[in-house]
Amino acid sequence: MTRQQADWIPDTIDIGKPSTARMYDYILGGGHNLEADRLLVERLLALQPEMRRIAIMNRAFLRRAVLYMVGNGVRQFLDLGSGIPTVGNVHEIAQQADPSCRIVYVDIEAVAVAHSQLVLEGNDRAVMLHADITEPDVVLHAQETKLLDFSKPIGLLAITIGHHVGPDRDPEGVFARYRAALAPGSYLAITHWTNDFATARSEAAEKVANEQINIFPRTRAEVLELFGDFELVEPGLVTTSQWHPDRGDDVAKDPAVDAFYAGVARKS
């Protein structure tokens, strides 16, 4: 480990254990990942070469969803399982569109928290909360979350996080608690891994991933449950590249290539 690495690696983490946040950082070209993360990603890429494209399309959906919400009056965001801030994070997207936007990031991963705090220094409209997103009462009552006004619309982002919440953590109940806390006019954006389009390659990659990190893919019906009674905006629950694609976006004709369901829904 180099001295430069030591500056951003908390003493408390096990550097031999891969992290989904750091793996995502690596696959998107970031620099805050470790050898264990890179080794697992390379194993997965050998089994499922589309994995890098899947991550890029997921990131592109995040940008479009945030801009859609800003365009519909949202000026504050709660980003669950935000991960390591690579280029194009929520505060960059939202505050470029409107500098008044406020963002609370939430993650349990120590590296994601440490690096986010560094990135956000001097930004009084964005904070990082070190917490477990499956404990919504902790998140919603944290000091950091007071940056947001829950009497006004909020953009709740659950990007690539739901499939890391196992059945024993009551994902439906967790999402319901967050939804209940939001004011009318709020939005919820979700991307979620699914096996509805599984291929032999994706199943092999999932098996390898589950040796070291837990993934709980869900069906379309199960992902829809996470939106509760929020009304999905057009085109409904589709795959990442098929949701409001920009001109020139690489829209997948085969949903299996995207692998994630994606949607945005509004609270009436």
SERO-4910 file (N, C-alpha, C, O; in steps of 0.05 Angstrom, whole numbers):
BEGIN
 pado doro    nc1    nc2    nc3   cac1   cac2   cac3    cc1    cc2    cc3    oc1    oc2    oc3
  Met    A     17    -24      0      0      0      0     18     25      0     36     27     16
  Thr    A     12     44    -17     28     69    -19     18     88      2     -4     86     14
  Arg    A     35    109      8     27    129     27      3    144     17    -15    152     33
  Gln    A      1    149    -10    -22    163    -21    -48    147    -15    -68    159     -9
  Gln    A    -46    121    -18    -70    104    -12    -77    107     17   -101    109     24
  Ala    A    -57    107     35    -63    107     63    -78    132     72    -92    131     92
  Asp    A    -76    153     56    -90    178     63   -120    175     61   -135    190     75
  Trp    A   -130    157     45   -159    155     41   -170    128     51   -194    123     48
  Ile    A   -153    110     62   -163     84     71   -165     85    102   -144     86    115
  Pro    A   -189     84    113   -192     84    142   -179     59    154   -178     38    142
  Asp    A   -168     62    178   -154     40    192   -173     17    198   -164     -6    202
  Thr    A   -199     22    198   -218      2    208   -226    -19    186   -239    -39    193
  Ile    A   -220    -14    161   -230    -32    140   -211    -55    135   -187    -53    140
  Asp    A   -222    -77    126   -207   -101    119   -200    -98     89   -217   -102     72
  Ile    A   -175    -92     84   -167    -87     56   -167   -112     39   -165   -110     14
  Gly    A   -169   -135     51   -170   -160     36   -198   -168     27   -202   -188     13
  Lys    A   -218   -153     36   -246   -159     30   -257   -139     10   -257   -115     15
  Pro    A   -268   -149    -13   -279   -130    -33   -303   -116    -23   -318   -126     -6
  Ser    A   -308    -92    -33   -331    -75    -26   -346    -68    -52   -333    -62    -72
  Thr    A   -372    -69    -51   -388    -62    -75   -383    -33    -82   -382    -27   -106
  Ala    A   -381    -15    -63   -376     13    -69   -350     17    -84   -348     31   -104
  Arg    A   -329      4    -74   -302      7    -87   -301     -8   -113   -287      1   -132
  Met    A   -316    -30   -116   -317    -44   -142   -330    -27   -163   -321    -26   -186
  Tyr    A   -352    -13   -155   -366      4   -173   -348     28   -181   -348     36   -204
  Asp    A   -333     38   -162   -314     59   -168   -293     50   -189   -287     64   -208
  Tyr    A   -283     26   -185   -263     15   -204   -274     11   -232   -261     19   -251
  Ile    A   -298      0   -234   -309     -6   -260   -316     20   -275   -317     20   -300
  Leu    A   -320     41   -260   -326     67   -273   -301     84   -278   -302    106   -288
  Gly    A   -277     72   -271   -252     86   -277   -242    103   -254   -224    120   -258
  Gly    A   -253    100   -230   -244    116   -207   -219    105   -195   -209     84   -203
  Gly    A   -208    120   -176   -182    113   -164   -183    105   -135   -163    102   -122
  His    A   -207    101   -124   -210     94    -96   -220     66    -93   -243     61    -84
  Asn    A   -202     47    -99   -208     19    -98   -183      4    -90   -161     15    -92
  Leu    A   -186    -21    -82   -163    -36    -72   -160    -61    -89   -177    -68   -106
  Glu    A   -138    -75    -85   -132    -99   -101   -154   -119    -99   -161   -132   -120
  Ala    A   -165   -124    -76   -187   -143    -73   -211   -136    -90   -224   -154   -102
  Asp    A   -217   -110    -92   -239   -101   -109   -233   -106   -138   -250   -116   -153
  Arg    A   -209    -99   -147   -201   -101   -175   -200   -130   -184   -209   -137   -206
  Leu    A   -190   -148   -166   -189   -176   -173   -217   -188   -178   -221   -203   -197
  Leu    A   -235   -181   -160   -262   -192   -163   -276   -181   -188   -289   -196   -203
  Val    A   -273   -155   -193   -284   -143   -217   -273   -156   -242   -289   -162   -261
  Glu    A   -247   -161   -243   -236   -173   -267   -246   -202   -270   -250   -211   -293
  Arg    A   -250   -216   -249   -262   -243   -250   -290   -242   -262   -297   -258   -279
  Leu    A   -305   -222   -253   -333   -219   -263   -333   -210   -292   -350   -219   -307
  Leu    A   -315   -193   -300   -314   -184   -327   -307   -207   -346   -317   -208   -369
  Ala    A   -291   -225   -337   -284   -248   -354   -308   -265   -359   -310   -278   -380
  Leu    A   -326   -266   -339   -351   -282   -342   -373   -266   -356   -388   -278   -371
  Gln    A   -374   -240   -350   -396   -223   -361   -383   -197   -371   -382   -177   -357
  Pro    A   -373   -197   -397   -360   -174   -408   -377   -149   -409   -367   -127   -411
  Glu    A   -404   -152   -408   -422   -129   -410   -424   -114   -383   -437    -94   -381
  Met    A   -410   -124   -362   -413   -112   -336   -405    -83   -335   -418    -67   -321
  Arg    A   -384    -75   -349   -376    -47   -350   -397    -30   -363   -403     -8   -353
  Arg    A   -408    -40   -385   -430    -25   -398   -454    -22   -380   -467     -1   -379
  Ile    A   -460    -43   -365   -483    -43   -346   -479    -20   -326   -497     -5   -320
  Ala    A   -454    -18   -315   -448      3   -295   -450     31   -308   -461     49   -295
  Ile    A   -441     34   -332   -441     60   -345   -470     68   -351   -477     91   -347
  Met    A   -487     49   -360   -515     56   -366   -530     63   -340   -547     80   -340
  Asn    A   -522     49   -318   -535     55   -292   -527     83   -284   -545     98   -274
  Arg    A   -502     91   -287   -493    118   -280   -507    139   -297   -514    161   -288
  Ala    A   -511    133   -323   -524    151   -341   -553    155   -332   -564    177   -334
  Phe    A   -566    133   -323   -594    136   -313   -595    154   -289   -613    171   -287
  Leu    A   -576    152   -271   -575    170   -248   -575    199   -256   -591    215   -246
  Arg    A   -558    206   -276   -557    234   -285   -584    242   -296   -594    264   -290
  Arg    A   -596    226   -313   -622    233   -325   -644    236   -305   -661    253   -306
  Ala    A   -644    218   -285   -665    218   -264   -662    243   -247   -682    256   -241
  Val    A   -638    251   -240   -634    275   -223   -643    299   -239   -657    317   -228
  Leu    A   -635    301   -265   -643    324   -281   -673    325   -285   -685    347   -286
  Tyr    A   -685    302   -288   -715    301   -290   -728    312   -265   -746    328   -267
  Met    A   -718    304   -242   -729    314   -217   -725    344   -214   -743    359   -206
  Val    A   -701    354   -221   -696    383   -219   -715    398   -238   -725    419   -231
  Gly    A   -718    386   -262   -737    398   -281   -765    399   -272   -782    414   -283
  Asn    A   -772    382   -252   -799    381   -241   -801    393   -213   -818    386   -197
  Gly    A   -782    411   -207   -784    426   -183   -770    417   -158   -771    430   -137
  Val    A   -756    394   -160   -742    383   -136   -716    397   -133   -701    401   -152
  Arg    A   -710    406   -108   -685    420   -103   -670    407    -79   -651    419    -69
  Gln    A   -678    384    -71   -664    370    -49   -666    340    -54   -685    329    -64
  Phe    A   -644    326    -46   -641    298    -53   -630    282    -29   -613    292    -14
  Leu    A   -640    258    -26   -630    239     -6   -620    215    -22   -636    200    -33
  Asp    A   -594    211    -22   -582    190    -38   -574    166    -21   -554    168     -6
  Leu    A   -589    144    -23   -584    121     -6   -563    102    -19   -566     95    -42
  Gly    A   -543     94     -3   -522     77    -14   -507     91    -36   -503     80    -57
  Ser    A   -499    116    -30   -488    133    -51   -461    124    -62   -454    131    -84
  Gly    A   -446    109    -46   -420     99    -56   -398    120    -56   -401    141    -43
  Ile    A   -377    115    -71   -354    133    -73   -360    154    -94   -367    147   -117
  Pro    A   -356    179    -88   -362    200   -108   -343    201   -131   -321    213   -128
  Thr    A   -350    189   -153   -335    192   -177   -347    215   -194   -367    227   -185
  Val    A   -336    220   -217   -346    242   -233   -375    238   -240   -384    216   -246
  Gly    A   -391    260   -238   -419    259   -243   -436    250   -220   -456    236   -224
  Asn    A   -428    257   -196   -444    250   -172   -467    269   -170   -469    289   -184
  Val    A   -485    263   -152   -511    277   -151   -507    307   -146   -520    323   -159
  His    A   -490    314   -127   -487    343   -121   -476    358   -146   -484    381   -150
  Glu    A   -459    345   -161   -449    358   -185   -471    362   -206   -473    384   -218
  Ile    A   -487    342   -210   -508    343   -230   -529    364   -222   -536    382   -237
  Ala    A   -539    361   -197   -561    378   -188   -552    407   -184   -566    425   -192
  Gln    A   -529    412   -172   -520    439   -167   -511    453   -192   -510    478   -192
  Gln    A   -503    438   -212   -497    451   -238   -523    461   -250   -524    483   -263
  Ala    A   -545    446   -247   -571    454   -257   -582    477   -240   -594    495   -251
  Asp    A   -579    476   -214   -588    497   -196   -571    496   -171   -573    477   -155
  Pro    A   -554    517   -167   -535    517   -144   -549    515   -117   -536    509    -97
  Ser    A   -575    520   -116   -589    519    -90   -596    491    -81   -605    487    -58
  Cys    A   -592    471    -98   -598    443    -91   -582    434    -67   -559    440    -64
  Arg    A   -596    418    -50   -583    407    -26   -584    376    -28   -604    365    -37
  Ile    A   -562    364    -19   -560    335    -22   -549    323      4   -530    333     16
  Val    A   -562    301     13   -552    285     35   -545    257     24   -563    243     14
  Tyr    A   -520    250     25   -511    224     17   -511    205     42   -505    214     64
  Val    A   -517    180     37   -517    160     59   -503    135     50   -509    124     29
  Asp    A   -484    126     66   -470    100     59   -458     89     85   -451    103    103
  Ile    A   -455     62     85   -443     48    108   -414     42    103   -399     36    122
  Glu    A   -405     44     77   -378     37     70   -359     59     79   -362     82     72
  Ala    A   -338     51     94   -320     71    107   -305     87     86   -302    112     90
  Val    A   -295     75     65   -281     90     45   -299    110     31   -291    132     26
  Ala    A   -323    101     24   -342    120     12   -347    144     29   -349    166     19
  Val    A   -351    139     55   -356    161     74   -332    180     76   -335    204     74
  Ala    A   -308    168     80   -284    185     83   -279    202     58   -273    225     61
  His    A   -280    189     35   -274    204     11   -296    225      5   -290    247     -5
  Ser    A   -321    218     10   -343    237      5   -339    262     22   -344    284     13
  Gln    A   -331    258     47   -327    280     65   -306    299     55   -308    323     58
  Leu    A   -285    287     43   -263    304     32   -274    319      7   -268    343      5
  Val    A   -288    306    -10   -299    318    -34   -318    341    -28   -318    361    -42
  Leu    A   -333    338     -6   -354    357      0   -345    380     18   -361    397     26
  Glu    A   -319    380     25   -309    402     42   -315    429     28   -308    432      5
  Gly    A   -326    447     43   -331    474     32   -358    476     18   -366    498      9
  Asn    A   -372    453     15   -399    454      2   -419    452     24   -425    431     35
  Asp    A   -432    475     31   -450    475     53   -478    466     46   -496    466     62
  Arg    A   -481    457     21   -507    446     12   -506    416      6   -525    405     -6
  Ala    A   -485    403     15   -483    374     11   -468    362     34   -446    372     42
  Val    A   -478    340     46   -465    327     68   -466    297     65   -481    286     49
  Met    A   -448    284     80   -446    255     79   -454    244    106   -444    253    127
  Leu    A   -472    224    106   -481    211    131   -471    182    131   -476    167    113
  His    A   -456    175    152   -446    147    155   -468    132    170   -471    133    194
  Ala    A   -483    116    155   -506    101    167   -514     78    149   -506     77    125
  Asp    A   -528     60    160   -539     37    146   -567     44    135   -585     51    150
  Ile    A   -570     43    109   -595     52     97   -619     34    105   -642     42    101
  Thr    A   -613     10    115   -635     -7    124   -645      0    152   -662    -14    163
  Glu    A   -635     22    163   -645     33    188   -656     61    182   -644     81    190
  Pro    A   -679     62    169   -689     88    160   -694    108    183   -691    132    178
  Asp    A   -702     99    206   -707    118    228   -681    131    237   -681    155    244
  Val    A   -659    117    236   -632    129    242   -626    150    220   -618    172    227
  Val    A   -629    142    195   -622    160    173   -640    185    174   -630    207    172
  Leu    A   -666    181    177   -684    204    175   -682    223    199   -690    246    196
  His    A   -671    214    221   -669    231    245   -640    240    251   -635    252    272
  Ala    A   -622    234    233   -594    241    237   -591    272    234   -606    285    221
  Gln    A   -570    282    247   -565    310    246   -560    319    218   -569    341    209
  Glu    A   -545    303    202   -539    310    175   -564    313    157   -565    330    140
  Thr    A   -584    297    163   -608    297    147   -625    322    151   -643    328    135
  Lys    A   -619    337    172   -633    361    177   -627    383    156   -640    404    156
  Leu    A   -608    377    139   -603    395    117   -627    396     98   -632    416     84
  Leu    A   -644    375     99   -667    373     81   -692    382     96   -695    377    120
  Asp    A   -711    393     81   -737    401     91   -757    381     81   -765    381     58
  Phe    A   -766    363     99   -784    342     92   -813    351     88   -830    335     81
  Ser    A   -818    377     92   -845    387     85   -847    395     56   -868    402     46
  Lys    A   -824    393     42   -823    400     13   -813    376     -2   -802    357      9
  Pro    A   -818    375    -29   -810    352    -45   -781    345    -43   -764    363    -42
  Ile    A   -775    320    -42   -748    309    -41   -745    288    -63   -764    273    -69
  Gly    A   -722    287    -75   -715    265    -93   -701    244    -78   -678    247    -70
  Leu    A   -714    221    -74   -702    198    -60   -689    180    -81   -703    170    -99
  Leu    A   -663    175    -78   -648    159    -98   -640    133    -85   -626    132    -64
  Ala    A   -647    111    -97   -639     84    -88   -627     70   -113   -640     52   -124
  Ile    A   -604     78   -120   -590     69   -144   -571     46   -137   -553     50   -122
  Thr    A   -576     23   -149   -560     -1   -144   -557     -9   -115   -537    -20   -107
  Ile    A   -577     -3    -99   -575    -10    -70   -595    -31    -62   -589    -47    -44
  Gly    A   -619    -32    -74   -639    -50    -65   -631    -79    -66   -639    -95    -49
  His    A   -615    -87    -86   -607   -115    -89   -585   -123    -70   -576   -146    -70
  His    A   -576   -104    -53   -558   -111    -31   -573   -114     -4   -561   -119     17
  Val    A   -599   -110     -5   -615   -113     19   -630   -140     18   -648   -144      2
  Gly    A   -622   -158     36   -633   -185     36   -661   -186     47   -669   -167     61
  Pro    A   -675   -207     43   -702   -210     53   -704   -208     83   -724   -199     94
  Asp    A   -682   -215     97   -682   -214    126   -681   -185    137   -687   -180    160
  Arg    A   -675   -166    119   -675   -138    127   -701   -123    119   -703    -99    122
  Asp    A   -720   -138    109   -747   -127    103   -745   -104     83   -752    -81     90
  Pro    A   -736   -109     58   -733    -86     39   -759    -71     34   -759    -47     31
  Glu    A   -782    -85     33   -807    -72     28   -813    -52     51   -823    -30     46
  Gly    A   -809    -61     76   -813    -44     99   -794    -20    100   -802      2    107
  Val    A   -769    -25     93   -749     -4     92   -758     18     72   -758     42     79
  Phe    A   -765     10     48   -772     29     27   -798     43     35   -802     67     30
  Ala    A   -817     29     48   -842     41     56   -837     63     76   -851     83     76
  Arg    A   -818     59     95   -813     79    115   -802    104    102   -810    127    109
  Tyr    A   -784    101     83   -773    125     69   -796    139     53   -798    164     54
  Arg    A   -812    124     39   -833    136     24   -852    152     41   -861    173     34
  Ala    A   -859    140     65   -878    154     83   -867    180     93   -883    198    100
  Ala    A   -841    183     94   -829    208    104   -829    231     84   -824    254     91
  Leu    A   -835    225     59   -833    245     38   -859    260     34   -881    250     38
  Ala    A   -856    285     27   -879    303     22   -890    297     -6   -875    287    -23
  Pro    A   -916    303    -11   -927    301    -38   -910    318    -57   -899    339    -51
  Gly    A   -907    307    -82   -890    320   -102   -862    309   -102   -846    316   -119
  Ser    A   -856    291    -82   -829    279    -81   -827    257   -102   -848    247   -112
  Tyr    A   -803    249   -108   -798    228   -127   -780    206   -115   -764    212    -98
  Leu    A   -783    182   -125   -766    160   -118   -754    148   -143   -769    140   -161
  Ala    A   -728    146   -145   -714    133   -168   -701    108   -158   -687    108   -137
  Ile    A   -705     86   -172   -693     60   -165   -680     47   -189   -691     48   -211
  Thr    A   -656     36   -185   -646     16   -204   -641     -9   -188   -631     -8   -165
  His    A   -646    -32   -199   -645    -57   -184   -638    -80   -202   -649    -84   -224
  Trp    A   -619    -96   -193   -611   -120   -208   -634   -140   -210   -649   -143   -191
  Thr    A   -636   -153   -233   -657   -173   -237   -646   -198   -251   -627   -196   -266
  Asn    A   -659   -220   -246   -653   -245   -261   -674   -250   -282   -673   -272   -295
  Asp    A   -692   -231   -287   -713   -235   -307   -701   -240   -335   -713   -253   -352
  Phe    A   -677   -229   -339   -664   -231   -366   -638   -247   -364   -620   -244   -379
  Ala    A   -637   -266   -344   -613   -280   -339   -603   -296   -363   -618   -307   -378
  Thr    A   -576   -296   -365   -562   -312   -385   -543   -330   -370   -538   -327   -346
  Ala    A   -532   -349   -385   -512   -366   -372   -489   -350   -361   -478   -356   -340
  Arg    A   -480   -329   -376   -458   -313   -367   -465   -297   -342   -450   -296   -323
  Ser    A   -489   -285   -342   -496   -269   -318   -500   -286   -294   -493   -278   -272
  Glu    A   -511   -310   -297   -514   -328   -275   -487   -337   -264   -484   -340   -239
  Ala    A   -468   -342   -281   -441   -350   -272   -428   -327   -257   -415   -331   -237
  Ala    A   -431   -302   -267   -420   -279   -254   -432   -275   -227   -419   -268   -207
  Glu    A   -458   -278   -225   -473   -274   -200   -463   -295   -179   -460   -288   -156
  Lys    A   -459   -319   -188   -450   -340   -170   -422   -333   -158   -418   -337   -134
  Val    A   -404   -323   -175   -378   -315   -165   -380   -291   -146   -367   -290   -125
  Ala    A   -396   -271   -154   -400   -247   -137   -410   -255   -109   -401   -244    -89
  Asn    A   -429   -274   -109   -441   -281    -83   -423   -296    -65   -429   -301    -41
  Glu    A   -399   -304    -75   -380   -317    -58   -368   -297    -38   -359   -304    -16
  Gln    A   -369   -271    -45   -356   -250    -29   -374   -227    -22   -370   -214     -1
  Ile    A   -394   -221    -38   -413   -200    -32   -441   -211    -37   -445   -229    -53
  Asn    A   -460   -201    -22   -488   -211    -25   -504   -195    -45   -505   -171    -43
  Ile    A   -516   -209    -63   -534   -197    -83   -560   -211    -83   -561   -236    -83
  Phe    A   -582   -196    -83   -609   -208    -82   -625   -197   -105   -640   -178   -102
  Pro    A   -622   -208   -129   -637   -199   -152   -667   -203   -147   -675   -222   -133
  Arg    A   -683   -186   -160   -712   -188   -156   -727   -187   -183   -716   -176   -203
  Thr    A   -751   -197   -183   -767   -197   -207   -779   -169   -211   -777   -152   -194
  Arg    A   -791   -165   -235   -803   -139   -240   -825   -133   -220   -827   -110   -210
  Ala    A   -841   -153   -213   -863   -149   -194   -851   -142   -167   -863   -125   -153
  Glu    A   -829   -154   -159   -817   -148   -133   -805   -120   -132   -807   -106   -112
  Val    A   -793   -111   -154   -782    -84   -155   -805    -64   -155   -803    -43   -142
  Leu    A   -827    -70   -168   -850    -51   -168   -860    -47   -140   -869    -25   -133
  Glu    A   -859    -68   -123   -868    -65    -95   -853    -44    -80   -863    -31    -61
  Leu    A   -828    -39    -87   -811    -20    -73   -821      9    -78   -814     27    -63
  Phe    A   -835     13   -100   -846     39   -106   -873     45    -91   -882     67    -90
  Gly    A   -884     24    -79   -909     27    -65   -931     39    -82   -935     30   -105
  Asp    A   -945     59    -71   -967     72    -87   -958     97   -102   -974    112   -112
  Phe    A   -932    101   -103   -922    123   -119   -928    118   -149   -929     95   -157
  Glu    A   -934    139   -164   -941    135   -192   -917    137   -210   -903    157   -211
  Leu    A   -911    115   -224   -889    114   -242   -893    134   -265   -914    135   -277
  Val    A   -871    149   -271   -872    167   -294   -865    151   -319   -852    130   -317
  Glu    A   -874    161   -341   -868    146   -366   -838    145   -371   -824    164   -365
  Pro    A   -828    122   -381   -843    100   -393   -847     77   -373   -850     54   -381
  Gly    A   -849     83   -347   -854     62   -327   -828     49   -319   -806     60   -320
  Leu    A   -830     24   -310   -807      8   -301   -796     -6   -325   -808    -26   -335
  Val    A   -773      3   -334   -759     -9   -357   -731    -16   -349   -726    -20   -326
  Thr    A   -713    -17   -368   -685    -21   -361   -670      5   -363   -681     24   -375
  Thr    A   -646      7   -352   -632     32   -349   -630     49   -374   -636     72   -375
  Ser    A   -621     36   -396   -616     51   -420   -642     59   -434   -642     77   -452
  Gln    A   -664     47   -426   -689     52   -440   -706     74   -426   -727     81   -435
  Trp    A   -696     84   -403   -711    105   -389   -701    133   -398   -679    141   -392
  His    A   -718    147   -412   -712    174   -422   -684    177   -434   -669    194   -425
  Pro    A   -678    160   -453   -650    162   -464   -645    188   -478   -662    200   -490
  Asp    A   -620    198   -474   -612    222   -488   -606    215   -517   -602    192   -524
  Arg    A   -605    235   -534   -598    231   -562   -570    219   -563   -552    231   -551
  Gly    A   -566    198   -576   -540    186   -579   -533    166   -557   -513    152   -558
  Asp    A   -551    163   -537   -547    142   -517   -547    114   -529   -561    110   -549
  Asp    A   -532     96   -518   -531     69   -527   -555     53   -515   -552     40   -495
  Val    A   -578     55   -529   -602     42   -519   -601     12   -526   -598      5   -549
  Ala    A   -604     -4   -506   -603    -33   -510   -629    -43   -522   -650    -39   -511
  Lys    A   -627    -57   -545   -651    -70   -556   -658    -95   -540   -682   -102   -538
  Asp    A   -638   -108   -529   -642   -131   -512   -640   -123   -483   -618   -115   -474
  Pro    A   -661   -124   -467   -660   -116   -438   -639   -131   -422   -630   -121   -401
  Ala    A   -632   -155   -431   -612   -171   -416   -585   -156   -415   -570   -161   -397
  Val    A   -580   -139   -434   -555   -125   -435   -553   -104   -413   -531    -97   -404
  Asp    A   -576    -93   -405   -577    -73   -384   -576    -86   -356   -562    -77   -338
  Ala    A   -591   -108   -352   -591   -124   -328   -604   -111   -304   -611   -125   -284
  Phe    A   -609    -85   -304   -622    -71   -282   -649    -61   -291   -652    -50   -313
  Tyr    A   -669    -63   -274   -694    -48   -277   -689    -20   -267   -673    -15   -249
  Ala    A   -703     -1   -280   -700     27   -272   -726     41   -275   -741     36   -294
  Gly    A   -732     59   -256   -756     74   -257   -756     98   -238   -740     99   -220
  Val    A   -773    117   -244   -777    141   -227   -807    143   -222   -823    141   -240
  Ala    A   -814    147   -197   -843    149   -189   -847    174   -172   -829    182   -157
  Arg    A   -871    185   -173   -878    209   -159   -899    204   -138   -918    188   -142
  Lys    A   -896    217   -115   -916    215    -93   -937    236    -98   -931    260   -100
  Ser    A   -963    228    -99   -985    247   -103   -991    262    -77  -1009    279    -77
***
